[in-house]
Amino acid sequence: MSEHDGILSSYSELMRLCQKASEEIHGINDILVASHVDADGLTAASIVCSALARVGIEYHPLFFRQLDDVALRQIADYGSELVIFTDLGSGIVGDICRLGLKAIIIDHHKPESSQQQPLVHINPHLVGSDGATQLSASGVSFIFAYALASNGENNDLSPLAIVGAVGDLQDLARGQLIGINRTILEIGAKSGAISFARDLRLFGRQTRPVYKMLEYSQDPYLPGLSGNEDACIAFLKETGIRLGGERWRRWIDLEQEEKARVVSAIIRRGLRNGISNVKLERLIGEVYTLLRESEGTELRDASEYSTLLNATARYGFSEIGLKVCMGDREKAFERSRVLLGQHRQNLVKGLKVVNERGIVALKNIQYFDAGNEILDTIIGIVAGMCFQMADRSRPILAFARTQEGNLKVSARGTQDLVRSGLDLAEAISNAAKQVGGIGGGHNIAAGATIPSVAKEEFLELVDTIIGLQLAGTSFI
């Protein structure tokens, strides 16, 4: 079977499951939508909530950092006729069923093997697709919404699915969205809601002055430019780029010839500083523009939109992000921008903490422990950012203390490590289970919550499991 045929087969099977799920909700008047506190979770929930609203079904959204016993009890006590889990649930199918919840799971994380199953379990991993790179939870939610309104009424929700996929970094592996994500992208493009093109992939194309884009570049890290505002301004002047008059020029303000000049100059500078062609190739790739959003705002670019959403949900303001996703461009949007500014400050502080504390190398992994100095809800983002400048030959783990006194663990790898056998979801979930915690995720990124006293044992287990993975030996 060709790759194209495989995608079509997986999409058809997901559509069948989504149609089954749409049949299950008929006659139900009250649905609880339980979702995760990140960009993919927010967009997934907003797509489902919008689709339910359009068919006249009352919904109540709740957001969770993870589905532990406390969260599941809260969901059960809510008393809704049906629960739809988005971006959550696949890893604890058995627990959900044992609670007797009438549930539909819409997720993309690796599913738990369980004899008990909910009403409908919709997950790309169950139909031969990769939930880490080919379809996110918001994408699965869009297929559900698409099935719920066969006349194409919900096609306008496709940009949210792209924002969620980009927020989950599903475009990084090949510099563009692939798999079923691409099918959704084409639906959005045909409906005039989104466009895609090859361009510079540095963050801030819509909102940041060009020199700030360069200054904050971390993937790849640009020696002499990243972190140095004066050097970035000088570099652009040397390249012949007019920086602006009353207002600094952004990337979207440059002419095509100017953009080409900047890219060529960056590549030449990178090669002189020993940056590999592979890293420099990541500078150029596909970017996604939401055509119905105002130009020059964070909502116009999928990457900036996803960061804005993270700035709400990860600080306990999921309802703000949900309102933005569902069309509030006034009060909620302005509030989200304020939160975004605070989020950026916290990320800068987080990187400083890592720099001061240092990264500890073990045989097969590396890690840092932020203690109480980095919020557990953003520790994964900080891990991903500092990983760009760390040793990328081994996965990185990051620890942060939760409000309950446990340890939140976030792990990040690379596509090269995955190709060599790395599966962080397997390693993290197995190790967490052995120390009395809970974990899951994807092969390239995973997370867990463990007892604080179990840190050393957990590290030893993960180091051993990943060593076996990279040696080509299965862990049992």
Order of alpha helices (4+ residues) and beta strands (2+ residues): alpha-beta-alpha-beta-alpha-beta-alpha-beta-beta-alpha-alpha-alpha-beta-alpha-alpha-alpha-alpha-beta-alpha-alpha-alpha-beta-beta-alpha-beta-beta-alpha-alpha-beta-beta-alpha
